[in-house]
Amino acid sequence: MPDVRLASPKGRWILLTTVLGSSMALLDSTVVNVALPRIGRDLDASLAALQWTVNAYMVTLAGLILLGGSLGDRYGRRKVFVIGVIWFAAASLMCGLAPDPNVLIIARALQGVGGALLTPGSLALIQASFHPDDRSRAVGLWSGFGGVGAAIGPFLGGWLVEGPGWRWVFLLNVPLALICVPVALRHVPESAAGPARGRFDVLGAVLGAVALALLTYALIEARSASVAVWVTAVAGVAAAVAFVHVERHRPDPMLPPDIFASRQFTAVNLVTLCVYAAFGGFFFLTALQLQVVAGYSPLAAGTALLPPTILMLLFSSRSGALADRTGPRLPLTVGPLLCAAAMLLMLRVGPDANYLTDVLPALLVMGAGMVALVAPLTATVLASVDTARAGLASGINNAAARAAGLVAVAALPLLTGMGPEAYRLPAAFNSSFDKAMPICAGVLVLASALSATLIRHRPTPDCPHPECRTHGSITTPPLETGEPGEPEPASRGPAQPPGTP
């Protein structure tokens, strides 16, 4: 049984290590959008290259995050976490030194692999190390500090872009890793679940990532309507079909199909896909809109995007407590509608937009909607499956949110007619932005309708509750673990949810 106490020096070192590691990945998911216009200018990149700068990272992270947690369980959580941090830092160095867009995109994909190793590993280390009496508080602190990092991200990104330059958005990860790795090796105990845990579903993970990559490529390059695009699209669909086939027939799949036998779990993941597709497109385009059209500096644009994160940090735990009393249907119905209204309010943001009257109201409404829906969404995911599968369910939901965001970033420029040079042309970008916001709002209205019709009014009794009650990420729902000591029966999928001890 884990026995480290949170108040001990060792406990504080473990918490510091896990916060530093997870913050590396979290910061990258929030600061890169702010740097995109400068990256495009300095590397002479097209809009498609900027889309890939965001999506290359998301493809590998979404495709491999479930496998990353399982690797830690088998070979040692500290070992895999440290490898992930080193890998992420090396890929970040490659990003910072990239001479052209192609190298940057490859480096971003490699960053995603590192993120898939360290993100579930940081939470698994807390669960495997802390005494049960301190575990919930440790997870809460880990989540809260991570939220603070998410809040700092856009501001820090803007400051770095204006000051030392956009390359430092990536290079900053190197000194963080130089602190994190020695502390982890010295102060964090190793833990593993042992070798008797079935085979790894490497084929499933690879097929899932390949399907995402091919379909994303087809969406980004669809303007050309070339033979290569059609071949890639067909290959992407074939990879997706092969992924489903493999998962249905493997004895130990990464994504057990029978978990979707829960109507509630399926419904909440459909809501997740809609919600985070809209969020992914919104934050990608808004960071560009504020700089390209409204004339904001990178620092001003990064600072402007802070309100939703701050509101999440302040009120997400209260929202979760309220949803425990009212049930998830109401907040999951109202929250997306508030976010949809916020996106329609963003239509006021054009040339020389005033922050207080044009930008801030939309972002405050956006933050209120996110506060209303994110915590209840996570609670509903956990409540919709057996306790032993809570960690797996959260991992699937987290991966689904990331996949939805990358598809939105790939598809919205196509749907709104953005040309390859649109981000250099304020009038053209503004016109496309005005088409994109109603599309995002419509997807959120669909999420609200799904919640109203498919989500049960009351959660099931005795269900696991979220431990990450304070959450600040605007791009993904919080990653949760299952209850310790609750192994899943071998007949129902993996022996234990990825990322749990």
HUDA-V75923 format. One record per backbone hydrogen bond with DSSP energy under -0.5 kcal/mol. NH is the residue of the N-H (numbers start at 1). CO is the residue of the C=O. If there is no record, write none. Layout:
nh: (NH:NH)
co: (CO:CO)
//
This chain:
nh: (4:8:11:12:13:14:15:16:17:18:19:20:21:22:23:24:25:26:27:28:29:30:30:31:32:35:35:36:36:39:40:41:42:43:44:45:47:50:51:52:53:54:55:56:58:59:60:61:62:63:64:65:68:69:70:71:72:73:74:75:76:77:80:81:82:83:84:85:86:87:88:89:90:91:92:93:94:95:96:97:98:104:105:106:107:108:109:110:111:112:113:114:115:116:117:117:118:119:121:122:123:124:125:126:127:128:129:130:131:134:135:136:138:139:140:141:142:143:144:145:146:147:148:149:150:151:152:153:154:155:156:157:158:159:160:161:162:163:165:168:169:170:170:171:172:173:174:175:176:177:178:179:180:181:183:184:185:186:187:188:188:189:193:194:197:202:205:206:207:208:209:210:211:212:213:214:215:216:217:218:219:220:221:222:224:225:230:231:232:233:234:235:236:237:238:239:240:241:242:243:244:245:246:247:248:249:250:253:259:260:261:262:263:266:267:268:269:270:271:272:273:274:275:276:277:278:279:280:281:282:283:284:285:286:287:288:289:290:291:292:293:293:294:296:299:301:302:303:304:305:306:307:309:309:310:311:312:313:314:315:316:319:320:321:322:323:324:325:325:326:327:331:332:333:333:334:335:337:338:339:340:341:342:343:344:345:346:347:348:349:350:352:353:358:359:360:363:364:365:366:367:368:369:370:371:372:373:374:377:378:379:380:381:382:383:384:384:385:389:390:393:394:395:396:397:398:399:400:401:402:403:404:405:406:407:408:409:410:411:412:413:414:415:416:417:418:422:424:425:426:429:429:430:431:432:433:434:435:435:436:437:438:439:440:441:442:443:444:445:446:447:448:449:450:451:452:453:454:455:455:463:469:471:471:483:486:488:492:493:497:500)
co: (129:5:5:8:9:10:11:12:13:14:15:16:17:18:19:20:21:22:23:24:25:26:27:27:28:31:32:32:33:35:36:37:38:39:40:40:420:46:47:48:49:50:51:52:54:55:56:57:58:59:60:61:64:65:66:67:68:69:70:71:72:191:76:77:78:79:80:81:82:83:84:85:86:87:88:89:90:91:92:93:95:100:101:102:103:104:105:106:107:108:109:110:111:112:113:114:114:115:117:118:119:120:121:122:123:124:125:126:4:131:131:132:134:135:136:137:138:139:140:141:142:143:144:145:146:147:148:149:150:151:152:153:154:155:156:157:158:159:160:165:166:166:167:167:168:170:171:171:172:173:174:175:176:177:179:180:181:182:183:183:184:187:73:73:195:200:201:202:203:204:205:206:207:208:209:210:211:212:213:214:215:216:217:219:221:222:226:227:228:229:230:231:232:233:234:235:236:237:238:239:240:241:242:243:244:245:246:250:256:257:258:259:261:262:263:264:265:266:267:268:269:270:271:272:273:274:275:276:277:278:279:280:281:282:283:284:285:286:287:288:288:289:289:290:158:297:298:299:300:301:303:304:305:306:306:307:308:309:310:311:312:315:316:317:318:319:320:321:322:322:323:327:328:329:330:330:331:333:334:335:336:337:338:339:340:341:342:344:345:346:348:293:350:354:354:355:359:360:361:362:363:364:365:366:367:368:369:370:373:374:375:376:377:378:379:380:381:382:386:387:389:390:391:392:393:394:395:396:397:398:399:400:401:402:403:404:405:406:407:408:409:410:411:412:414:413:419:421:422:424:422:425:426:427:428:429:430:431:432:432:433:434:435:436:437:438:439:440:441:442:443:444:445:446:447:448:449:450:450:451:460:467:312:469:387:483:495:489:490:388:497)
//
